[in-house]
Amino acid sequence: MLLSNNRHTWPEGVGRIVLPSVDSTMSEAARVAASSAFPQWILALNQTGAHGRRGRPWSMPEGNFAATLLMFPTEPPALVALRSFVASLALHDAFVAITGRADPFALKWPNDVLLNGGKVAGILLERGASHLAIGIGINLVEAPSTAEVEEGATPPVSLADETGALVAPEEFLDQLAPAYAYWESQFTTYGFGPVREAWLSRAARLGTEIRARTMRETHHGIFETVDAFGNLVLDTGAGKLTIPAAEVYF
């Protein structure tokens, strides 16, 4: 069972797989899904073929965090996709638990966690025939070089460099799994409303001007809110613009 109101102990009924090396935890989740029917966290200490959004290569220095939560949701795809917000809140809680500080962390729409304004973690959702894989990458000890980052993107930072906190991937998972189970419980019990409200209270650049680049064009406007469907809402000056998917730049 993935649901839990206890943010401090491993959630009951959730498996835990720790691999010394794998091509990617997302690929491993797809393989495990073929013979599994219960949720599992898959953590890898090394990845040899990982990727991020839009298939971008994703490097993993030793000591960083790479894990995928394999689960089997039954909701329509639009609701399943809202779990990126659930995962963001779980990450925020885990960072606060480890560092004892909330102020340096913020959530960037649609699926990043910022630390002192730099990207410290990212989330990737992939839907299979019967499963959902929520991939999470965290710069625990080392951030990628700027050469690996798209021009104009949020600069990467590491938890160790920014806060001095040194935490092993297994220790971080001990915090993340209960936090995710808590927010999953909120989501499945009460819907997206409480998750949305909590996410907005931690949102980066809410109420300020941002750029949102879709596959076709770039929009400028004030980041007004995230709507009940998880869409970004911009006030462009000419009216409200609802954007379901985009890359956001500050």
C-alpha positions in Angstrom: 0.0 0.0 0.0 1.5 3.3 -1.1 -0.7 5.5 1.2 0.6 6.7 4.6 0.1 9.6 7.0 3.4 8.8 8.6 6.2 10.8 7.1 9.0 9.1 9.1 8.8 5.4 8.4 9.1 3.3 5.3 5.5 2.9 3.8 4.0 -0.5 4.3 3.7 -2.6 1.2 6.2 -0.6 -0.8 9.2 -2.5 -2.2 12.8 -1.3 -2.2 15.4 -2.3 -4.7 18.9 -0.9 -4.6 21.2 -1.7 -7.6 24.9 -1.0 -7.7 24.6 -0.2 -11.5 21.9 -0.2 -14.2 21.3 1.4 -17.5 18.6 3.6 -16.0 16.1 3.2 -13.2 13.3 4.1 -15.6 14.2 1.2 -17.9 14.5 -1.1 -14.9 11.1 0.0 -13.7 9.6 -1.0 -17.1 11.2 -4.4 -16.8 10.1 -4.9 -13.2 6.5 -3.9 -14.1 6.1 -6.9 -16.3 6.2 -9.2 -13.3 5.1 -6.9 -10.4 1.8 -5.8 -9.1 2.8 -3.6 -6.2 4.7 -0.3 -5.9 8.4 -0.3 -5.6 11.2 2.2 -5.3 14.2 1.4 -7.5 17.4 3.1 -6.5 20.7 2.9 -8.6 24.1 3.9 -7.3 25.2 4.3 -10.9 23.4 4.7 -14.2 25.0 4.1 -17.6 22.2 5.2 -20.0 19.9 7.6 -18.2 17.9 10.4 -19.9 15.9 13.4 -18.9 13.0 15.2 -20.5 12.7 15.0 -24.3 15.3 12.3 -24.3 18.2 14.5 -23.2 21.2 12.6 -21.9 21.5 12.8 -18.2 24.9 12.2 -16.4 25.2 10.8 -12.9 28.3 11.6 -10.9 29.1 9.1 -8.1 27.1 9.9 -4.9 24.2 11.6 -6.7 20.7 10.2 -6.4 18.8 8.4 -9.2 15.6 6.5 -8.3 12.3 5.6 -9.9 9.0 4.9 -8.1 7.1 2.2 -9.9 3.3 2.3 -9.3 0.1 1.1 -10.9 -2.5 3.9 -10.8 -5.9 3.4 -12.3 -7.0 7.0 -12.8 -7.3 8.6 -16.3 -4.0 9.9 -17.8 -4.7 13.5 -16.9 -5.0 12.7 -13.2 -2.0 10.4 -13.3 0.1 13.2 -14.7 -0.6 15.3 -11.6 1.7 13.1 -9.6 4.6 15.3 -10.7 3.2 17.7 -8.2 3.0 15.0 -5.6 6.6 14.0 -6.2 7.7 17.7 -6.0 6.1 18.1 -2.6 7.7 14.9 -1.4 11.1 16.1 -2.5 10.6 19.4 -0.8 9.7 17.6 2.5 12.7 15.3 2.2 15.1 18.2 1.6 13.7 20.1 4.6 14.0 17.0 6.8 17.6 16.6 5.9 18.8 20.2 6.0 16.4 21.5 8.7 15.6 24.5 6.4 12.8 25.3 4.1 13.7 28.8 2.9 16.4 27.9 0.3 14.1 25.4 -1.5 11.3 26.2 -4.1 9.3 24.3 -6.7 9.6 25.2 -10.3 6.8 24.3 -12.7 6.4 21.7 -14.0 8.9 19.3 -12.3 12.0 20.8 -10.8 13.2 21.6 -7.3 15.3 24.7 -6.8 17.9 25.4 -4.1 19.1 29.0 -3.8 17.7 29.5 -7.2 19.6 26.7 -8.9 18.2 23.3 -10.0 19.0 20.6 -7.5 16.5 18.0 -8.5 14.2 17.0 -11.4 11.3 14.7 -12.0 10.3 12.7 -15.1 7.1 10.8 -15.5 6.7 7.9 -18.0 3.5 6.0 -18.5 3.5 2.3 -19.6 0.7 0.1 -20.6 -0.3 -0.6 -17.0 2.3 1.3 -14.9 3.6 4.7 -14.0 7.3 5.4 -13.5 8.3 8.5 -11.6 12.0 9.1 -12.1 13.8 11.4 -9.7 17.3 12.7 -10.1 19.1 14.8 -7.4 22.5 16.5 -7.3 23.4 15.4 -3.9 27.2 15.9 -4.1 27.9 17.2 -7.6 26.1 19.3 -10.2 26.5 18.8 -13.9 28.8 21.1 -15.7 27.2 24.1 -17.5 28.3 22.5 -20.8 25.7 19.8 -20.2 22.9 22.3 -19.6 20.7 23.9 -22.2 21.4 27.5 -22.9 19.2 29.7 -20.7 18.1 26.9 -18.4 18.3 27.1 -14.7 21.9 26.6 -13.6 22.4 23.3 -11.7 23.6 23.2 -8.1 24.3 20.4 -5.6 23.0 19.9 -2.1 26.5 19.5 -0.7 27.8 22.7 -2.2 24.9 24.9 -1.3 24.1 23.6 2.2 27.1 21.5 3.3 24.8 18.5 3.9 26.4 15.2 3.0 23.8 12.5 2.6 24.0 9.1 0.9 21.4 8.2 -1.7 20.0 5.4 0.5 19.6 7.9 3.3 17.8 10.3 1.1 15.4 7.6 -0.1 14.6 6.9 3.6 13.2 10.4 3.8 11.7 10.6 0.3 9.6 7.4 0.3 7.6 8.2 3.5 7.1 11.8 2.2 5.8 10.6 -1.1 3.4 8.2 0.6 2.0 11.0 2.7 1.3 13.3 -0.3 0.0 10.3 -2.3 -2.5 9.8 0.5 -3.6 13.4 0.3 -3.9 13.2 -3.4 -6.0 10.0 -3.6 -8.1 10.9 -0.6 -8.9 14.6 -1.2 -8.0 15.1 -4.9 -5.6 17.7 -6.4 -6.9 20.6 -4.4 -4.7 20.2 -1.3 -1.7 19.2 -3.4 -2.1 22.2 -5.6 -2.5 24.6 -2.6 0.7 23.2 -1.0 2.6 23.3 -4.2 1.7 26.9 -4.8 2.8 27.9 -1.3 6.3 26.6 -2.3 6.3 27.8 -5.9 9.3 29.6 -7.4 8.6 33.0 -9.0 4.9 33.0 -8.4 3.6 36.5 -9.2 6.6 37.5 -11.2 7.4 37.6 -14.9 8.6 34.4 -16.6 9.0 32.9 -20.0 7.3 29.7 -21.1 8.6 28.0 -24.2 6.3 25.5 -25.9 7.2 23.4 -28.9 6.0 26.2 -31.1 6.5 29.5 -29.4 7.6 31.4 -26.4 5.2 33.3 -24.1 6.0 36.1 -21.7 3.8 37.0 -18.7 3.2 37.0 -15.0 3.1 33.6 -13.4 -0.4 33.9 -11.9 -1.1 30.4 -10.7 -1.4 26.7 -11.6 -5.0 25.7 -12.4 -7.0 22.7 -11.2 -5.6 20.6 -14.0 -1.9 21.4 -13.3 -1.6 23.9 -16.2 0.5 27.0 -16.0 -1.5 30.2 -16.1 0.2 33.3 -17.3 -1.1 36.9 -17.3 0.3 38.2 -20.6 -1.2 41.6 -20.3 -3.6 40.8 -23.1 -5.4 38.2 -21.1 -4.9 34.9 -19.3 -3.0 32.2 -21.1 -3.3 28.5 -20.0 -0.3 26.4 -20.9 -0.3 22.6 -20.4 3.3 21.9 -21.2 6.4 24.1 -21.6 9.9 24.8 -20.5 10.0 27.7 -18.0 12.8 30.3 -17.9 13.3 33.0 -15.4 
